[in-house]
Amino acid sequence: MTLAKIKESDYLYSTSRVKSIEKHMLTHERAEKMIDAKTMEDAIRVLDDCYYGYLNEITDFDNYENLLAEEHKKTYDFIKSIAPDPELFNIFLYPYDYHNLKVLMKNEYLNKDETDILVDTGTIDLKVLKHALKERNFSELTENMGKALNEVIEDFPKTRDPQLIDVILDRYCFEEMLKAAEETENKFIIDYVKMQIDSINVKTYVRLKKMNKSWDFFSKVFLHGGNIHEHIFIRNYDEPFEKFGELLLAYDFKDVFLEGTETLTETGKFTKLEKLLDNKLMEHVKTAKYDPPYGIETLAGYLIAKDNEIKIARIILAGKTAGISPELIRERLRETYV
């Protein structure tokens, strides 16, 4: 089903459903309450206001990942149950498919057992993924996934470099996401995916520069499809951050880049840049709440916002588990949707 067959008015019911539950999302005030909570139990109990499930069944409050994973799955199940065109939302699930493929390929090639970090919210059931890899038959996967896996299988034995698995699968993942976004013909979704790609490339550029990696290495891991073209990075690869930041003015990344790299230079930490880039994406996502008044944007915005909310909850709970001070947790806190 394509978006052309769906009228905006078809989203009237599903948009109303989403807007009715947005008020239960994690607000900045609720996040602050989690940070200031005296115990892990008190922090997790704040999520009760956000209608997270199974809180009454939790006995081990240090083991919060199952709660967050369940909320993630519940969110996607909800959207797919009310959307007139549920397959369009696979765009936002592809990263979880490719994450699972990374884990499974590394388990196989590196003799690891990290099945505990597999997630069951992708577009393809984990059993299907495992069977496809075992039999080397990718017919039940998407075309892009099959191409990615064949490339890994061909290239990895030559280098034995685990990073190659990530590079190949990331490239095919965002290629698939962008293609799916363009098929929706929806500007909000297309712009979001392109901003994601730009954000990742900016982070990669900064990290590799700090590691003294060459421009040709950056070229190998560069993700195509964003608004900031590869030649902008390559031609100016050896410029200082201050000068390179000026080039990003045309792409509306200048202020975020300069503030993030200034903190990096002062402290050696990437966390400020990562936070600012995440917040920039959230600023775009927030436009879905108001324009248009109903449509696919509202559902897509809610999905992305819930992913961000779960990331915020994880940052807070992981910080409290590790005994990190409230002040340091606040430094990493992302902007909320509501």
HELIX and SHEET records of a PDB file:
HELIX    1   1 LEU A    3  LYS A    5  5                                   3    
HELIX    2   2 GLU A    8  TYR A   11  5                                   4    
HELIX    3   3 LEU A   12  ILE A   21  1                                  10    
HELIX    4   4 GLU A   22  HIS A   24  5                                   3    
HELIX    5   5 HIS A   28  ASP A   36  1                                   9    
HELIX    6   6 MET A   40  ARG A   45  1                                   6    
HELIX    7   7 VAL A   46  CYS A   50  5                                   5    
HELIX    8   8 LEU A   55  GLU A   57  5                                   3    
HELIX    9   9 GLU A   65  ILE A   82  1                                  18    
HELIX   10  10 PRO A   86  PHE A   92  5                                   7    
HELIX   11  11 TYR A   94  LEU A  110  1                                  17    
HELIX   12  12 THR A  115  ILE A  117  5                                   3    
HELIX   13  13 LEU A  126  GLU A  135  1                                  10    
HELIX   14  14 GLU A  143  THR A  159  1                                  17    
HELIX   15  15 PRO A  162  THR A  184  1                                  23    
HELIX   16  16 LYS A  187  LYS A  210  1                                  24    
HELIX   17  17 TRP A  215  VAL A  221  1                                   7    
HELIX   18  18 GLU A  230  ARG A  235  1                                   6    
HELIX   19  19 PHE A  241  LEU A  247  1                                   7    
HELIX   20  20 LEU A  248  TYR A  251  5                                   4    
HELIX   21  21 LYS A  254  THR A  267  1                                  14    
HELIX   22  22 THR A  271  LYS A  286  1                                  16    
HELIX   23  23 THR A  287  LYS A  289  5                                   3    
HELIX   24  24 ILE A  296  THR A  321  1                                  26    
HELIX   25  25 PRO A  326  ARG A  332  1                                   7    
END                                                                             
